[in-house]
Amino acid sequence: MPSEFTHLDPLGRARMVDVTPKEPTHRRAVARCKVFMQPDTAQRIASGAISKGDVLAVARVAGIQAAKLTPHLLPLCHPLLVGAVSVNFALEETYIEIEASVETVDRTGVEMEALTACSIAALTIYDMCKSVDREMTIGELTLWEKAGGRSGVFRRKVVDGPV
């Protein structure tokens, strides 16, 4: 673990890390989160009975767009040429799990892009379903995997219960 915060200069002021000396490498990150809901809400989404339209199709596009816009939302995040984004869903009885995967060949990782894609996909589900279920919650936003760069591969260990 580094002993210093890389986004602070020697005087403690925020800065963008200089990645220009680094060589571009293949980078990948996977993030997940869940939108918890009433069973009836999950069933309505699965059957296409939400009045605003195809919830998962819209959430998928929102997540993809969000990954590409990450540096516009997070002030110290580098703009990257995002090479691939996938956003997938697992529908369960009382929640939808979202998984976002982002890849690039660049000088810095895509963890924030994957986390942002998950977040915005989840918020889109909430927005499209809030008229039928105001009790929904969004949680367990977690980086599950990252590969590439100097720090190598990270894979979260699977544990029982919430992350």
Backbone torsions as a table, in degrees:
resi	resn	phi	psi	omega
1	MET	NA	133.7	176.7
2	PRO	-65.4	146.5	-178.1
3	SER	-91.8	-3.7	-179.2
4	GLU	-126.1	156.3	174.8
5	PHE	-83.0	120.2	-174.7
6	THR	-74.1	-16.5	-179.1
7	HIS	-95.5	16.6	175.7
8	LEU	-122.8	137.3	175.6
9	ASP	-80.6	177.4	-177.9
10	PRO	-58.4	-21.0	179.1
11	LEU	-94.8	4.8	177.7
12	GLY	85.9	11.0	-179.9
13	ARG	-90.0	148.4	178.3
14	ALA	-62.9	141.4	177.3
15	ARG	-150.0	159.3	172.9
16	MET	-89.7	129.8	-179.0
17	VAL	-63.2	138.3	178.7
18	ASP	-82.4	110.0	179.3
19	VAL	-104.6	3.8	-176.0
20	THR	-60.5	-31.9	179.6
21	PRO	-74.5	-14.0	-175.6
22	LYS	-78.8	151.2	175.7
23	GLU	-87.2	139.6	175.3
24	PRO	-64.0	135.8	175.3
25	THR	-136.5	164.6	177.0
26	HIS	-70.0	129.6	-178.8
27	ARG	-129.6	145.2	-179.7
28	ARG	-145.8	143.7	174.6
29	ALA	-143.0	146.1	178.0
30	VAL	-127.6	130.0	177.7
31	ALA	-127.7	156.2	178.0
32	ARG	-139.5	153.1	169.7
33	CYS	-153.9	174.8	-179.5
34	LYS	-133.0	145.3	169.9
35	VAL	-111.2	112.2	-179.6
36	PHE	-87.8	140.0	-173.6
37	MET	-155.7	171.2	174.7
38	GLN	-68.6	147.5	178.1
39	PRO	-54.3	-36.8	179.2
40	ASP	-64.0	-36.9	178.5
41	THR	-65.4	-46.0	178.5
42	ALA	-60.2	-40.8	179.3
43	GLN	-65.1	-41.0	178.3
44	ARG	-62.9	-40.9	177.8
45	ILE	-63.0	-46.7	-177.8
46	ALA	-61.9	-34.9	-177.2
47	SER	-93.3	1.2	179.2
48	GLY	73.6	28.1	-176.0
49	ALA	-100.4	20.8	175.0
50	ILE	-90.4	128.1	-171.9
51	SER	-63.2	-24.5	-178.9
52	LYS	-78.3	-9.6	177.0
53	GLY	123.8	-161.1	-177.5
54	ASP	-75.5	97.4	-172.6
55	VAL	-58.2	-47.7	-174.8
56	LEU	-72.1	-33.5	177.0
57	ALA	-64.9	-44.0	179.4
58	VAL	-67.3	-42.3	179.8
59	ALA	-63.7	-36.9	178.3
60	ARG	-62.4	-48.0	-179.8
61	VAL	-64.7	-39.7	178.3
62	ALA	-61.8	-41.7	178.7
63	GLY	-64.3	-43.0	178.2
64	ILE	-61.5	-46.8	179.1
65	GLN	-61.8	-41.0	-178.8
66	ALA	-62.2	-41.0	178.9
67	ALA	-58.3	-41.3	-178.8
68	LYS	-71.3	-24.0	-177.0
69	LEU	-98.5	3.2	-174.8
70	THR	-49.8	-46.9	-178.0
71	PRO	-66.4	-14.5	175.6
72	HIS	-82.3	-16.0	-178.4
73	LEU	-101.4	-33.1	-177.4
74	LEU	-111.4	113.9	-167.7
75	PRO	-60.3	-29.0	-176.7
76	LEU	-105.4	11.7	-179.5
77	CYS	-87.1	132.3	-178.6
78	HIS	-73.3	141.1	170.4
79	PRO	-70.1	130.9	-178.1
80	LEU	-124.5	155.2	170.2
81	LEU	-86.6	97.0	-178.7
82	VAL	-71.6	121.8	-176.4
83	GLY	-87.9	-32.5	-178.7
84	ALA	-156.2	142.9	174.1
85	VAL	-139.0	131.8	170.3
86	SER	-129.3	141.3	178.0
87	VAL	-129.2	120.4	-177.9
88	ASN	-127.8	160.5	-173.6
89	PHE	-130.0	143.7	169.6
90	ALA	-119.6	115.1	-179.8
91	LEU	-88.5	124.0	176.7
92	GLU	-118.0	177.9	-174.8
93	GLU	-63.5	-38.3	-175.2
94	THR	-124.9	12.3	176.3
95	TYR	-161.8	163.9	170.4
96	ILE	-118.6	124.5	174.4
97	GLU	-92.1	133.0	179.6
98	ILE	-110.1	134.8	173.6
99	GLU	-126.8	126.9	177.7
100	ALA	-118.0	134.4	177.5
101	SER	-124.0	132.1	-178.3
102	VAL	-130.6	138.8	178.4
103	GLU	-132.3	151.4	176.4
104	THR	-156.3	167.2	163.5
105	VAL	-119.9	104.8	-173.7
106	ASP	-158.7	-171.4	-175.0
107	ARG	-94.2	-6.2	-179.9
108	THR	-145.9	162.7	-171.4
109	GLY	-78.4	172.3	-176.0
110	VAL	-116.3	26.6	178.5
111	GLU	-60.7	-44.5	-177.7
112	MET	-66.8	-34.2	178.1
113	GLU	-65.3	-41.4	178.7
114	ALA	-67.2	-43.1	178.4
115	LEU	-64.7	-39.6	178.6
116	THR	-66.5	-41.9	177.9
117	ALA	-58.2	-45.9	177.7
118	CYS	-60.9	-46.8	-177.3
119	SER	-59.7	-47.8	-176.2
120	ILE	-72.2	-35.4	174.2
121	ALA	-61.0	-43.1	178.8
122	ALA	-64.1	-44.1	178.6
123	LEU	-64.0	-33.0	177.7
124	THR	-67.1	-42.9	176.0
125	ILE	-59.2	-46.9	179.0
126	TYR	-58.1	-48.5	-177.8
127	ASP	-59.9	-41.6	-176.4
128	MET	-76.4	-18.0	-175.7
129	CYS	-115.2	-0.5	-173.6
130	LYS	-63.3	-24.9	179.7
131	SER	-71.7	-19.9	178.4
132	VAL	-106.5	-14.7	-176.8
133	ASP	-154.0	92.8	178.5
134	ARG	-81.0	-4.8	-179.6
135	GLU	-87.9	-1.8	-178.4
136	MET	-58.7	147.7	173.0
137	THR	-133.8	154.2	178.6
138	ILE	-116.1	131.5	-178.3
139	GLY	-158.4	-178.9	176.2
140	GLU	59.0	33.6	175.8
141	LEU	-69.0	119.1	-170.6
142	THR	-148.6	140.4	169.0
143	LEU	-77.4	124.2	-178.9
144	TRP	-99.3	-29.8	-176.6
145	GLU	-158.9	146.7	169.0
146	LYS	-146.9	145.6	-180.0
147	ALA	-142.2	148.3	178.6
148	GLY	102.6	160.0	178.2
149	GLY	83.7	-177.5	-174.8
150	ARG	-64.3	-35.4	-176.3
151	SER	-82.6	-5.1	173.5
152	GLY	75.8	-144.5	-173.3
153	VAL	-97.0	137.5	172.2
154	PHE	-126.6	130.5	173.0
155	ARG	-132.3	124.9	179.1
156	ARG	-67.2	138.8	175.4
157	LYS	-76.3	138.0	178.8
158	VAL	-77.3	129.0	177.6
159	VAL	-128.0	154.9	175.2
160	ASP	-75.8	143.1	177.2
161	GLY	90.1	-178.3	-178.9
162	PRO	-61.4	149.8	180.0
163	VAL	-74.3	NA	NA
